[in-house]
Amino acid sequence: MKLSQSRSCLRWYTTTMPLAQKTNGLFKRTETLSQGSCDFRPRILIDVSKIDMTTTVLGFKISMPIMVAPTAMQKMAHPEGEYATARAASAAGTIMTLSSWATSSVEEVASTGPGIRFFQLYVYKNRNVVEQLVRRAERAGFKAIALTVDTPRLGRRESDIKNRFTLPPNLTLKNFEGLDLGKMDEANDSGLASYVAGQIDRTLSWKDVQWLQTITKMPILVKGVITGEDARLAVQAGAAGIIVSNHGARQLDYVPATISALEEVVKATQGRIPVFLDGGVRRGTDVFKALALGASGIFIGRPVVFSLAAEGEAGVRKVLQMLRDEFELTMALSGCRSLKEITRNHITTEWDTPRPLARL
């Protein structure tokens, strides 16, 4: 589905995005936060004339608990690609996470100006490539590594197979351009799947989380955790945080939506490290749900890419502002003046047992 860049970001947000999701079968793959998964329990007669949405992530203060997830190849959506997204995130006072498979390098994104940026990492078979990339990100001022751990092989992405997906000839994976790894060859099915099969290390294990800590001072977030068992192992391996993600529901069918997996992961960490949610957030109400279930913040991916395609940097700014405004309104109508006032008592979920009345 081709999005016209003249199309209103608001119109896209309310009509085009749900249509694109339905066309791609995402409703069946539980990527979005189900409307029926949570109901609100708002508190009333509370002075909400002042709402504070600021928070701290790994020691960095940001304006709101809404951050930009790593999404690959953004220049396929808009000529300015990751440049535009970096500027928009910085203007919003929040964190941008750059994908390993970006069409702009870590150095190029750093050149857009100040901002708090994380770097998403895939571990390649050639560990020298990994070390070089991590050190380049650190030199460029990136503040943390988001290590993707759910992709030893690429899931069956049928639209990519049908379209024989590959990068257009004018684009490369810029972080790998000088390593002869920046291009994708055409294939009979998916060029991306062939690239992953040839380059990504299937032997990746928990010991590699510890290895990464020996080559960088940046904290490591483990991205792709959806079970309590793996959450406990992440803590043991020295992870600085966990990102609950099902990879946009494109890796393994029948995994739970992120909102359904979140609370199990939060409980397993016992507060030792922060837990974030990535995937399925479409409205400010979704942000509230995630925080009520114990998340320290959320990341958005598809809303950023689609708004980038619609209106470039201005579109990304709009979608971040829209989510901010919706989240602020949800806080006010729920009787919450700061993030610490958002609690589990503010929501009920479809998996809850009947609850007794909370004591006042």
C-alpha positions in Angstrom: 0.0 0.0 0.0 1.6 3.2 -1.1 1.1 6.2 1.1 1.0 9.7 -0.5 3.3 12.1 1.3 0.6 14.8 1.0 -1.8 12.7 3.0 -2.7 14.1 6.4 -0.9 12.3 9.2 -4.1 12.4 11.2 -6.1 10.8 8.4 -3.4 8.1 8.1 -3.4 7.4 11.8 -7.2 6.9 12.0 -7.8 5.1 8.7 -4.9 4.0 6.7 -2.9 2.3 9.4 -5.7 0.0 10.6 -6.4 -0.9 7.0 -2.7 -1.7 6.3 -2.6 -3.9 9.5 -5.7 -5.8 8.5 -4.4 -6.4 5.0 -1.1 -7.8 6.4 -3.0 -10.1 8.8 -1.7 -8.5 11.9 -4.9 -8.8 13.8 -4.6 -12.5 13.5 -1.0 -12.4 14.6 -1.8 -10.4 17.8 0.6 -7.5 17.3 -1.7 -4.8 18.3 -2.9 -4.2 21.9 -6.4 -5.8 21.8 -9.2 -3.4 22.7 -10.6 -6.0 25.0 -7.4 -6.8 26.9 -7.8 -4.0 29.5 -10.5 -1.9 31.0 -9.8 1.2 33.0 -10.7 1.9 36.6 -10.4 5.7 36.7 -10.2 7.6 40.1 -12.2 10.8 40.5 -12.1 14.1 42.4 -8.3 14.4 42.1 -6.6 17.7 41.2 -5.2 17.0 37.7 -4.4 20.6 36.8 -0.8 19.6 36.5 0.4 16.4 34.8 4.0 15.3 34.8 5.0 12.8 32.2 8.7 13.0 32.5 10.7 9.9 33.3 14.2 8.5 33.5 15.5 5.6 31.3 18.9 4.2 32.2 19.7 7.4 33.8 18.6 9.7 31.0 15.7 12.1 31.5 13.1 12.2 28.8 9.9 14.1 28.3 7.5 11.1 28.3 7.7 7.3 28.5 7.1 7.0 24.7 10.3 6.2 22.7 11.1 5.3 19.1 11.7 1.6 18.4 14.3 0.4 15.9 12.8 0.0 12.4 15.0 -0.9 9.5 15.5 0.7 6.1 13.6 3.9 6.7 14.7 5.6 3.5 12.3 3.1 1.8 9.6 5.1 3.5 11.0 8.6 2.9 14.1 10.1 1.3 15.3 11.5 4.7 14.7 8.2 6.5 16.5 7.9 9.8 17.7 11.5 9.7 14.1 12.7 9.9 13.2 10.3 12.7 16.2 11.3 14.7 15.4 15.0 14.5 11.8 14.4 15.4 12.6 12.2 18.4 15.1 14.8 19.6 12.5 17.6 19.2 10.1 15.6 21.3 12.7 15.1 24.0 12.7 11.3 23.8 14.9 8.4 22.7 15.4 7.1 19.2 16.7 3.6 18.7 18.6 3.1 15.4 18.3 -0.3 13.7 21.4 -2.2 12.7 19.8 -2.4 9.3 19.3 1.3 8.9 19.8 3.1 5.6 21.7 5.8 7.5 24.9 5.0 9.5 25.4 5.6 13.2 27.7 8.5 12.3 25.2 10.0 10.0 22.4 9.9 12.5 24.7 11.4 15.2 25.4 14.3 12.8 21.8 15.4 12.9 22.4 17.0 16.2 22.0 16.3 19.9 19.7 13.6 21.2 19.5 10.5 23.3 20.0 7.5 21.0 20.2 3.7 21.5 21.5 1.3 19.0 19.7 -2.0 18.1 22.1 -4.8 17.4 21.9 -8.1 15.5 24.8 -10.4 16.2 26.6 -11.5 13.0 28.6 -14.7 12.5 31.7 -12.6 12.1 32.2 -11.2 15.6 34.8 -8.7 14.4 31.9 -7.0 12.5 29.9 -6.9 15.7 32.8 -5.4 17.7 33.4 -2.8 15.1 29.8 -1.8 14.9 29.4 -1.5 18.7 32.5 0.6 19.1 31.4 2.9 16.3 28.0 3.4 18.0 29.7 4.2 21.3 32.1 6.7 19.6 29.1 8.3 17.9 27.5 9.0 21.3 24.9 6.3 21.4 23.9 5.5 25.0 22.8 1.8 25.1 22.6 -1.4 23.0 19.2 -3.0 22.3 20.2 -6.6 21.6 17.6 -8.4 19.5 17.5 -12.0 20.7 14.4 -13.5 18.9 15.8 -13.8 15.4 18.2 -16.8 15.0 16.3 -17.2 11.8 13.8 -14.9 10.1 10.2 -15.7 10.5 8.1 -16.6 7.5 7.1 -13.2 6.1 4.8 -14.2 3.3 4.5 -10.7 1.8 8.3 -10.5 1.5 8.3 -13.9 -0.2 5.5 -12.9 -2.6 7.2 -9.6 -3.4 10.7 -11.1 -3.5 11.7 -8.3 -1.2 15.2 -6.8 -1.4 16.6 -3.3 -1.0 16.2 -0.9 -3.9 19.5 -0.5 -5.8 20.0 3.1 -4.6 19.9 2.0 -0.9 22.3 0.1 1.3 22.5 -1.1 4.9 24.8 1.9 5.6 26.4 0.5 8.8 27.8 -2.4 6.8 28.7 -0.5 3.6 32.4 -0.7 4.0 32.3 -4.4 5.1 30.8 -5.8 1.9 27.7 -6.6 3.9 25.6 -3.6 2.9 23.7 -5.0 -0.1 21.1 -7.7 -0.3 21.2 -10.1 -3.2 18.0 -10.9 -5.1 16.5 -14.3 -4.2 13.7 -16.6 -5.4 11.8 -15.8 -2.3 12.9 -13.1 0.2 16.2 -11.3 -0.2 16.1 -10.3 3.5 15.5 -13.9 4.6 18.5 -15.0 2.5 20.6 -12.2 4.0 19.7 -13.2 7.5 20.4 -16.9 6.8 23.8 -16.0 5.5 24.9 -13.5 8.1 23.1 -13.8 11.5 24.6 -16.0 14.1 22.2 -18.9 15.1 24.5 -19.9 18.0 23.7 -16.7 19.9 23.1 -17.6 23.6 23.1 -16.0 27.1 26.9 -16.1 27.3 27.0 -13.6 24.4 25.0 -11.1 26.5 27.9 -11.3 28.9 30.5 -11.1 26.1 28.9 -7.9 24.8 29.4 -6.4 28.3 33.2 -7.0 27.9 33.5 -5.0 24.7 31.4 -1.9 25.6 30.5 0.3 28.5 27.0 0.9 27.1 24.2 -0.9 29.0 22.6 -3.8 27.3 18.8 -4.1 26.8 17.6 -7.6 25.8 14.9 -7.1 23.2 12.5 -10.0 22.4 11.7 -11.4 25.8 8.1 -12.7 26.3 8.4 -15.2 29.1 9.2 -15.0 32.8 11.8 -17.8 32.5 13.9 -15.7 30.0 13.4 -12.6 32.1 15.1 -14.2 35.0 17.9 -15.4 32.8 18.3 -11.9 31.4 18.8 -10.6 35.0 21.3 -13.3 35.7 23.2 -12.4 32.5 23.7 -8.8 33.6 21.2 -7.1 31.3 20.4 -3.5 32.2 16.8 -3.9 31.1 14.3 -6.0 29.1 12.2 -5.0 26.1 9.1 -7.2 25.8 8.7 -7.7 22.0 7.2 -10.2 19.6 9.0 -8.6 16.7 5.9 -7.0 15.4 4.2 -10.4 15.3 6.3 -11.3 12.3 8.6 -14.0 13.8 6.4 -16.8 15.3 2.7 -17.1 14.9 0.6 -17.7 18.1 2.9 -15.9 20.4 1.1 -13.6 22.8 0.5 -9.9 22.1 3.1 -7.9 24.0 0.5 -6.6 26.5 -0.4 -10.2 27.4 3.3 -11.1 28.0 4.2 -8.0 29.9 3.0 -8.6 33.4 4.6 -12.1 33.6 8.0 -10.6 32.6 7.6 -7.7 35.1 6.9 -10.1 37.9 9.8 -12.3 37.1 12.3 -9.4 37.3 11.1 -8.5 40.8 12.0 -4.9 40.2 15.7 -5.6 39.6 15.8 -4.1 36.1 13.4 -2.0 34.1 11.0 -3.6 31.7 9.8 -1.9 28.5 7.1 -2.8 26.0 7.7 -2.6 22.2 4.9 -3.4 19.8 1.2 -2.9 19.5 1.0 0.7 20.9 -1.4 2.7 18.7 -3.0 5.2 21.1 -2.1 7.0 24.3 -4.5 4.7 26.2 -2.2 1.8 25.2 0.8 3.6 26.9 -1.3 3.9 30.1 -2.1 0.2 29.9 1.5 -0.8 29.6 2.6 1.4 32.5 -0.2 0.1 34.7 1.0 -3.4 34.1 4.5 -2.5 35.2 6.4 -1.2 32.1 8.9 1.6 32.6 8.1 2.9 29.1 7.1 1.9 25.6 8.6 2.0 22.1 6.6 2.6 18.9 7.7 1.3 15.5 5.0 1.1 12.8 3.4 4.5 13.8 6.8 6.1 13.2 7.4 4.5 9.8 3.9 5.1 8.5 3.9 8.7 9.6 7.4 9.1 8.1 6.1 7.9 4.8 3.1 10.2 5.0 4.9 13.5 5.9 8.6 12.9 6.7 10.0 14.5 9.8 6.8 16.5 10.3 4.7 13.3 10.3 6.9 11.7 13.0 6.7 14.8 15.1 2.9 14.7 14.7 2.5 11.1 15.7 4.7 11.6 18.8 2.7 14.7 19.8 -0.6 12.8 19.2 0.5 10.0 21.5 1.7 12.4 24.1 -1.5 14.3 24.1 -3.6 11.2 24.3 -1.5 9.8 27.1 -1.7 13.0 29.1 -5.5 13.0 28.7 -5.7 9.4 29.8 -3.7 10.2 32.9 -5.9 13.1 33.8 -9.1 11.2 33.3 -7.8 8.3 35.4 -6.7 10.6 38.2 -3.0 10.3 37.8 -0.7 13.3 38.1 2.6 11.6 37.6 3.8 8.2 36.2 4.4 6.8 39.7 0.6 7.3 40.4 -0.3 4.9 37.6 -0.8 1.5 39.3 -2.2 -1.9 38.6 -5.4 -0.8 40.4 -6.2 1.5 37.5 -6.9 -1.4 35.1 -8.6 -4.8 34.9 -7.5 -7.3 32.3 -9.2 -10.3 30.7 -6.9 -12.6 32.6 -7.7 -11.1 36.1 -9.6 -12.9 38.8 -12.3 -10.8 40.5 -10.5 -8.3 42.8 -11.5 -7.2 46.3 -12.0 -3.5 46.8 -8.7 -1.7 47.4 -8.4 -0.1 50.8 -8.4 3.7 50.9 
